């Protein structure tokens, strides 16, 4: 064996604190449960789901990018926006549009499409 085969190999990493985006998804009838929230920039993709009271939160490691935000939930049209992390934490409450309108008696009065 040669001395070169026993040389230590240094590894370098960059410890980067993730940014956070968090908020609440709510509609006309209150909290939107199980809404799927995605952030996408090219091949970089983050995803989470709102909890039992509509809250969501996700860490974003690559916080130097601008992301397309999409929110989908049963009974609502897809919600689209963009988000960037000028500060480390972003508060973003979301109010998606219902996919149908009902009157006070619960009767369907209109249906919206994307």
ChimeraX attribute file (.defattr): number of C-alpha atoms within 10 A of each C-alpha:
attribute: neighborCount
match mode: 1-to-1
recipient: residues
	/A:1	5
	/A:2	6
	/A:3	6
	/A:4	7
	/A:5	7
	/A:6	8
	/A:7	8
	/A:8	7
	/A:9	6
	/A:10	5
	/A:11	5
	/A:12	6
	/A:13	5
	/A:14	5
	/A:15	6
	/A:16	9
	/A:17	12
	/A:18	14
	/A:19	18
	/A:20	17
	/A:21	19
	/A:22	16
	/A:23	16
	/A:24	21
	/A:25	27
	/A:26	20
	/A:27	16
	/A:28	10
	/A:29	7
	/A:30	11
	/A:31	18
	/A:32	24
	/A:33	19
	/A:34	19
	/A:35	23
	/A:36	17
	/A:37	22
	/A:38	18
	/A:39	21
	/A:40	17
	/A:41	13
	/A:42	8
	/A:43	5
	/A:44	11
	/A:45	13
	/A:46	16
	/A:47	16
	/A:48	16
	/A:49	20
	/A:50	23
	/A:51	16
	/A:52	11
	/A:53	14
	/A:54	20
	/A:55	20
	/A:56	22
	/A:57	19
	/A:58	18
	/A:59	16
	/A:60	21
	/A:61	13
	/A:62	16
	/A:63	19
	/A:64	12
	/A:65	15
	/A:66	15
	/A:67	20
	/A:68	16
	/A:69	18
	/A:70	16
	/A:71	23
	/A:72	17
	/A:73	20
	/A:74	13
	/A:75	13
	/A:76	20
	/A:77	17
	/A:78	17
	/A:79	16
	/A:80	14
	/A:81	11
	/A:82	11
	/A:83	15
	/A:84	16
	/A:85	17
	/A:86	12
	/A:87	9
	/A:88	14
	/A:89	16
	/A:90	16
	/A:91	11
	/A:92	14
	/A:93	15
	/A:94	19
	/A:95	17
	/A:96	21
	/A:97	16
	/A:98	19
	/A:99	16
	/A:100	14
	/A:101	13
	/A:102	12
	/A:103	9
	/A:104	6
	/A:105	6
	/A:106	8
	/A:107	9
	/A:108	11
	/A:109	9
	/A:110	10
	/A:111	10
	/A:112	11
	/A:113	9
	/A:114	7
